[in-house]
């Protein structure tokens, strides 16, 4: 316990103290008086409730997109040599090595009306769909960022599957698809759930990518936290919006954790 004291002190200083101040300020007026108005205002305004649901919807779509793209990639990595896995893992992690703003503006160029994707549609004689400043652009950008957080837990689960199970099942007459759906998918479920938890939590709290790719039409919860704190200088209300998002994310995380425990998901973090 004594050896852990510095780590505990740093954790308390960097996490618990700011969280306490966030909660404390959320129950204050701008003049510093105690109040519940910030929460009644948020919960009583259908606009902010819609923003909350929209934020959760973007988080769910991003999580689904990462799962659809990341699961085949993780399965492919599983069967590669250590050297190939290292190279492919570097490719997977490369988006995290780039500035958030630079990364988002890269997608701004790719998805723009004069970008290569639009040019490809025009070359085929098709009208390019609107790909910027909407949910589609935000989800594409977020999947690009969050894919590694889905693949890494999946790889942890897949690596723990006994490689002798599939040959044994095939020896008993099971097809490749049967082995995949009856062996690989169930045994990799803890990694799927852990990756989904991480991706969803990070997505709903993201600001830069949704702000750039969503433009003026896609406004998520972090945007209003920023606006209330910087433009309106209403720090208590910004704190209340942020704390509502934390509570909702924590509840969903607890549900995921319960699913993980029920499926033996603790092995993912072993």
C-alpha positions in Angstrom: 0.0 0.0 0.0 2.9 2.3 0.9 4.5 1.7 -2.5 1.2 2.6 -4.2 0.8 5.9 -2.4 2.4 8.1 -5.0 0.2 6.6 -7.7 -2.9 7.0 -5.6 -1.9 10.7 -4.9 -1.4 11.3 -8.7 -4.8 9.6 -9.5 -6.5 11.7 -6.8 -4.9 14.9 -8.1 -5.5 14.3 -11.8 -8.9 12.6 -11.7 -10.8 12.7 -8.5 -10.2 16.4 -7.7 -11.2 17.7 -11.2 -14.3 15.4 -11.1 -15.2 16.8 -7.7 -14.9 20.4 -8.9 -17.0 19.5 -12.0 -19.8 18.1 -9.8 -19.5 21.0 -7.3 -19.7 23.7 -10.0 -22.6 22.0 -11.7 -24.8 22.7 -8.6 -23.9 26.4 -8.6 -25.2 29.5 -10.3 -22.8 31.8 -12.1 -22.8 33.9 -8.9 -21.8 30.8 -6.8 -25.2 30.1 -5.1 -26.4 26.5 -4.7 -29.0 25.5 -7.3 -30.5 22.6 -9.2 -31.5 24.9 -12.1 -28.7 23.6 -14.4 -30.0 20.1 -14.3 -33.7 21.1 -14.5 -32.8 23.3 -17.5 -31.1 20.4 -19.2 -33.6 17.7 -18.5 -36.5 20.0 -19.2 -35.3 21.2 -22.6 -36.2 18.8 -25.4 -33.4 20.3 -27.5 -30.7 19.2 -25.1 -32.3 15.8 -24.7 -32.2 15.4 -28.4 -28.6 16.3 -28.4 -27.9 13.7 -25.8 -29.6 11.0 -27.8 -27.9 12.1 -31.0 -24.5 11.9 -29.2 -25.3 8.3 -28.0 -26.5 7.5 -31.6 -23.2 8.6 -33.1 -21.4 6.6 -30.4 -23.4 3.5 -31.3 -22.9 3.9 -35.0 -19.1 4.4 -34.6 -18.9 1.4 -32.3 -20.8 -0.7 -34.9 -18.6 0.5 -37.7 -15.4 -0.3 -35.7 -16.7 -3.7 -35.0 -17.6 -4.4 -38.6 -14.2 -3.3 -39.9 -12.1 -4.3 -36.9 -13.3 -7.9 -36.4 -12.2 -9.2 -39.9 -8.9 -7.2 -39.5 -8.3 -8.8 -36.0 -9.0 -12.3 -37.4 -6.6 -11.6 -40.3 -3.9 -10.4 -37.9 -4.3 -13.6 -35.9 -3.0 -15.8 -38.7 -0.1 -13.6 -39.7 3.6 -14.0 -38.8 5.0 -11.9 -36.0 6.8 -9.6 -38.5 3.6 -9.1 -40.5 1.6 -8.4 -37.4 4.1 -5.8 -36.3 3.8 -4.0 -39.6 0.0 -4.2 -39.7 -0.2 -3.1 -36.1 1.8 0.0 -37.0 -0.6 0.8 -39.8 -3.5 0.3 -37.4 -2.0 2.6 -34.8 -0.8 5.2 -37.3 -3.9 7.4 -37.0 -3.2 7.9 -33.3 0.3 9.3 -34.2 -1.2 12.2 -36.2 -2.6 15.4 -34.8 -6.4 15.3 -34.3 -6.9 18.5 -36.3 -4.6 17.3 -39.2 -6.4 13.9 -39.3 -9.8 15.6 -39.4 -8.8 18.0 -42.1 -7.4 15.1 -44.1 -10.9 13.6 -44.2 -12.3 17.1 -45.0 -10.3 17.0 -48.2 -11.2 13.3 -49.0 -14.9 13.7 -48.4 -15.2 17.2 -49.9 -17.1 18.0 -53.1 -13.7 18.5 -54.9 -12.0 15.5 -53.2 -10.9 12.2 -54.8 -14.0 10.3 -53.7 -16.3 12.8 -55.4 -14.1 12.7 -58.5 -14.5 8.9 -58.5 -18.2 9.2 -58.6 -18.1 11.8 -61.4 -15.7 9.6 -63.4 -18.4 6.8 -63.2 -21.0 9.3 -64.4 -22.7 9.3 -61.0 -23.6 12.3 -58.8 -21.5 12.3 -55.6 -23.5 12.1 -52.4 -23.1 14.8 -49.8 -20.4 13.4 -47.6 -19.5 16.4 -45.4 -21.1 18.1 -42.5 -23.4 15.2 -41.6 -23.5 12.1 -39.4 -21.9 10.0 -42.1 -18.7 12.2 -42.1 -18.5 12.2 -38.4 -18.9 8.4 -38.1 -16.3 7.8 -40.9 -13.8 10.1 -39.1 -14.4 8.5 -35.7 -14.1 5.0 -37.0 -10.7 5.9 -38.5 -9.6 7.2 -35.1 -11.2 4.5 -32.9 -10.5 1.4 -34.9 -7.3 0.5 -32.9 -9.3 0.6 -29.7 -11.6 -2.1 -31.1 -8.9 -4.3 -32.7 -6.5 -4.5 -29.8 -9.0 -6.1 -27.3 -10.3 -8.4 -30.1 -6.7 -9.5 -30.7 -6.3 -10.2 -27.0 -9.4 -12.5 -27.1 -8.5 -14.2 -30.3 -5.0 -15.0 -29.2 -6.4 -16.8 -26.1 -8.5 -19.2 -28.3 -6.9 -22.6 -28.3 -5.7 -23.1 -32.0 -6.5 -26.8 -31.7 -10.3 -26.2 -31.3 -11.0 -25.4 -35.0 -9.1 -28.5 -36.4 -10.8 -30.7 -33.9 -14.3 -29.3 -34.9 -13.5 -29.8 -38.6 -12.4 -33.3 -37.8 -15.8 -33.9 -36.4 -17.5 -32.7 -39.6 -18.0 -29.0 -38.9 -17.5 -26.5 -41.8 -15.3 -23.5 -41.7 -18.3 -21.2 -41.2 -19.7 -23.4 -38.4 -16.3 -23.3 -36.7 -16.2 -19.5 -37.0 -19.8 -18.9 -35.7 -19.8 -21.6 -33.0 -16.2 -21.3 -31.8 -14.4 -18.1 -32.8 -17.2 -15.6 -32.3 -18.4 -16.8 -28.9 -14.9 -17.1 -27.5 -14.0 -13.6 -28.8 -17.1 -12.0 -27.4 -15.2 -10.6 -24.3 -12.9 -8.7 -26.7 -15.9 -7.4 -28.7 -17.6 -6.1 -25.6 -14.4 -4.6 -24.2 -13.6 -2.9 -27.5 -17.2 -1.6 -27.8 -17.0 -0.1 -24.3 -13.8 1.7 -25.0 -14.9 3.0 -28.5 -18.3 4.1 -27.3 -16.9 6.0 -24.3 -14.3 7.8 -26.3 -16.6 8.7 -29.1 -19.3 10.3 -27.1 -16.7 12.5 -25.4 -14.9 13.5 -28.6 -14.9 17.1 -29.7 -12.4 17.9 -32.5 -13.4 15.4 -35.1 -17.2 15.9 -34.8 -16.7 19.7 -34.8 -14.6 19.7 -38.0 -16.4 17.0 -40.0 -19.9 17.7 -38.6 -19.6 21.4 -39.3 -22.6 23.5 -38.3 -25.2 20.7 -38.7 -23.9 18.1 -36.3 -23.6 19.3 -32.7 -22.9 16.8 -30.0 -22.7 17.1 -26.2 -19.0 18.0 -26.0 -19.6 21.0 -28.4 -22.2 22.5 -26.0 -19.9 22.0 -23.0 -17.2 24.0 -25.0 -19.7 26.6 -26.1 -21.2 27.2 -22.7 -17.8 27.4 -21.1 -16.1 29.7 -23.6 -18.7 31.6 -25.5 -21.5 32.0 -22.9 -19.0 31.9 -20.0 -21.6 29.8 -18.1 -19.2 27.4 -16.4 -21.8 25.8 -14.1 -24.1 24.8 -16.9 -21.2 23.5 -18.9 -20.2 21.4 -15.9 -23.8 20.1 -15.6 -23.8 19.1 -19.3 -20.5 17.4 -18.9 -21.6 15.5 -15.7 -24.8 14.3 -17.4 -22.6 12.8 -20.2 -20.3 11.2 -17.6 -23.2 9.7 -15.7 -24.9 8.3 -18.9 -21.5 6.8 -20.1 -20.8 5.4 -16.6 -24.2 3.6 -16.6 -23.6 2.1 -20.0 -20.1 1.1 -18.9 -21.5 -0.7 -15.9 -23.9 -2.6 -18.2 -21.0 -3.6 -20.4 -19.0 -4.6 -17.4 -21.8 -6.8 -16.2 -22.0 -8.4 -19.6 -18.2 -8.9 -19.5 -18.3 -10.6 -16.2 -21.1 -12.9 -17.4 -19.1 -13.9 -20.4 -15.7 -14.2 -18.7 -14.6 -10.9 -20.1 -12.1 -10.4 -17.3 -9.7 -12.5 -19.3 -9.4 -9.7 -21.8 -7.6 -7.5 -19.3 -5.4 -10.3 -17.9 
